[in-house]
């Protein structure tokens, strides 16, 4: 119980530190006072001053920070500085299902792809199949996701859209699951595949290395000596022993994408997710929107870090035992 409270306190401190950093950086930037933007182009100095007073920009920085946190977490009526009247908390919650849908599909693709490629590469270590798959993984890791997304759009939305290969592809955008489950799936297949390519390359290489390391364990040598078949050896024994590092990496990557890390994919495929909101906030220097999306992202990363730490301790008793003894 003590460790739970300690972890919770660390999470609060991390979120507090991130919020202070974002707030301080925003108001330390030259021309960061949003009064003129809120007042509108050509506004007189008197109007700008009234806006500054109405929004509290003439108050001290600590008071402005506390007011923003109150509007963000307590009253939850924090509004955009650019789109007047837009509640940024509601916007983030409306965008979250879009990002969650995209990341779930991408995770499905990259887990399946990494398992297949990682197992085959490890089983044929050093052979031409291993070298060929390694080359594909390196290419996947090297391709920028925004360029790949643009190429996918060029092929599926324009040049080859009328062919049998891409005639099923819907226009760019998002279809809510409750509105049309089939349309929801169709709209997300290509964006999620695009997002997953780099992760397939990364995870398959990590899994290959961990599988080859696991095959050197004494327990697997014993199983091999007892006549356990090769595929059962890879799937049932080596894969179980090599899953810890990939699992922790997956948790953090999934949380980072869920928090807006899929920004470029969402922008390229016109998906109104949290990443797209972050892009809008950064483009217009809209502090409330930036603050809401950054803290939303930080929350998922911090939670994922805590969950992965707990899962590590659960799956590997040596970690929990070491901590208890300390």
N, C-alpha and C positions, 0 to 999 in steps of 0.2 A: 504493500500500500504506500509505503514511503517513497519507493521508486516511482510509482505512478504520479504522486503529487509533485515529485521533483521534475519528472518529464513534462508534466503540465505547466509547471512554472517556467521551464526552459522555453516551451512553445510560446507562452505569452510574451516572454522577453524578446524572442526572435521577431514575432509579429510587431511588437512595439518598436523595436529597433528599425525594422524595414519601413514602417509607417513614418517614423521620424526622419529617416534618410530621404525617402521620396519627397516628403513635405519640404525639407530643408533644401534639397537640390532644386526643386521647382522654384522656390522663392529666392534662391541665390543666383538664378540665371538672369542675365541682362534682359530687361524688357519683359520680365515675368509677371508683372502686375497686370492681372486680367481686367482691370477696370475699364480700360479703353475698348477692349474687345467686347465686353458686355454692353457698354454704352452704345456701341455702334460706330460705324465710320462717319467722320465729320462731326462727332459730338463735341459740344463746347466744354471748356475746362470746368465750368460749374456743374454740368451734367455728370462729367466723369467723377468729380468730387462727391456728388450725391450718391453715385453708384458705389464708390469706394466706401462711403460711410454705411450705406445700406447693407452691403455684403460683409462689413466688418474688416475691410482691408486696412483701415487706419488704426486697428488695434495692434497690440503687441503680438509677436509671432507665437508665443506659448498659448495665448488666448485663442488665436485663430486656429491653431492645431487642435486644441481641446474642443472648440466649436465644431470643427469638421468631423472629429471622431464621434461627437455626440450625434450629429446628423447622420453619420454613416452606420453606427452600431446601435444606437438607442432609439432615436426617433425614426431613423431610416427614411428620412425625407431629403437626403442630399441631392441637390439638383446640379445639372451641368452648367458650366460657365458659358458654353458655346450655344447649345440648343436649350434655350430658356424654357424652364418648366419640365425638362426631361429628368425623371427620377433615375439616377444612375444605379441605385440598388435594384430597382425593378428591371432595368435593362440587363444587368449582369445575370439575374435569376432567369430572365427570359432567354438569354443566350446560352446558359449552361447546358440545357438538353441538346442543343446543336453540337457543341463541343464534345459532350459525353458520347453522343451517337457516333461522331467521326472517330474518336479515340478508341471506342470499343471495337468498331470494325477494323481499324488499323491494327489494334493489338491482336485480334484474331488472325489477321493475315501474317503479321510478323512472327507470332509464336509458331504457327504451322510451318511457315517458310524456314524459320531458324531451326526447328526440330528436324525437318527433312534434310536440309543442307548440312547442318552440323553433324548429324548421325552418319550420313553418307560420306562426308569428308573424313571423319574420324575412322570409319570402317575401311576406307581405301586410302589411308594415310600414305602420302608420298607418291601415289599413282597419278595417272593422267586425269582421272576423274577429280581427284582432290585438287590438283593444280587448276583445272578448268573452273571448278566451283569457287576456288579462292580468287580467281581473276574476276568472276562475276560479282563476288562480294565486294572486292576492291572498287569496281566500277560503281556499284550501288552506293557505297559509302562516299564516293567522290562527287557524285552528281548533285548539284544544288537543287533543293526541293522545289524552289520557285521556277527554275528553268525546266525541270521535268514536268511540273504542272502545266506550264505554258505549252510545252510540246504535246502533252496529252490533250489539252484543250484544242490545239491546232488540228490534231488528227481527228478527235472524236466530235468536235463541235463544228468544224469547218470543212477541211479538205476531204475527209473520208466519212462524213456523217451519214451520207446516203447509202453507203455500202452495208452489206450484211453484218460486217464486224462491229460497226458502231451505230447502226440504225436504232438500237434500243436505248441509246444514251439520251437522257432527258436534258433540257436546257439547264444552264448553271443555276444554282440556288439550292434551297433546302425545302423538303416536304415533311411536315410533322408526321410522326409515326401514327398518332391517333386519327389523323385525317386520311392517310393512305399508306398502310404498311409496305405495300409493294413499291409504291413510288418513293417512300423513304429509303428503302434498300437500294433502289436503282440510282438515286441521287448521290449516294454515299460510296458506292463501290469504287469508282475511279479515284475520287479524292483520298479515300482511305488506303487504296493500293499505292498511290503516289507517296503518301506520308509514310507508309510502312517499308518502302524499299531500303532506305538507309538503315533502318533498325534490323531488317532481315540480314543485311550484310554484317552489321556489328554483332548481333546476337549469335549468328551461326559461327562466327570466328571464336567468340567467347566460349560457346558450347563445345566446339571442336577441341579447343585447348583443354577445357575442364574434363571432357570425356577421356582424352588421352592420358591426362594425369590420373584420373580415377582408375583407369585400367592397370596402373602400376601398384594399386593398393593390394595389400596382402589378402584381403577378403575376396577380391576378384581373381587373384591368382589361384586361391584355393578352389573357388567355384569352377574355374577353367580346368583345374586338375581333376575335379570330380566329374567332368564330362558335360558341363552345362553348355548348351548350344550357343553359337556366336550371337544370334539375334536376341535371344533371351538375356545373354550376358550384357549386350549393349543397352537393351530397352529396360530390363528389370533391375539391373544392378548398377551399371555405370551411370545411366541417366539419373537414377535416384541420388547417387553420391555427388554428382556434378551439378545439381540443381540449385544449390545455395547461392552461389555468386550471381548466377543469371536471375534468380528470383529477386534478390535485393536490387539488382540493376533495373529489373522490370518495374518494380514498385516505384522507384524514383522517376523513371522515365514516363511511366503512365501518369503519375501525379503532375509532373511538369507539363505534359501535353494537355492534361485536363485543366490545368491552370492557365492555359493560353499559349503554351509552347507551339501549338499548331498554327500560329498566326499566319505564316506565309501560305500554308495550304488553304486556310480559310479565305484569305484575301484573293488568291488566284482562282479559287472555285466559287467565289461569291457566297460563302457560307456565313450566315450572321451569328457566329459564335463569339466566345469570350476573346479569342485572339483577334478577331476582326474589330471588336470594341476597343481593345488595347491599341490597335493600329490607328483607329479613329482618334482616340485620346492623344496619342503621341503626335499625330499629324496636326492637331489643332491646339496642342498644349493645354488640354482641358484637364486640370488637376483633379477635380472630383471623379471623373471617369478613370483617369490613370490610377488614382489612389484605390478606387474600388476594385479594379481588375488586378492590380499588383497584389493587394492584400488577399484577394480571392486566390490568386496563384500561390502566394506564400503559404496560405492556410493548407492547401492540398499537399504541397511539398513537405511542410513540417509534419503534417499528419502521417504522410507516407513514410517519412523517415522514422517516426516513432513506431509505426506498425511493423516496418521491416526489421527494426531493432528487436522488437518483441518476438517476431517470427523467427529470427535468427536464434534467439535464446531458446525458443521452444524446440526448433529442429536440431540444434547443436547444443546438447547439455554442457559441453565443455565451456561455452561462453558464459552461460548462466552461472555455472559453478565457480568460474573464475571471478565473476563479479561479486558473488555472495561471499567468497572467501576474502575479498579485498575489503 
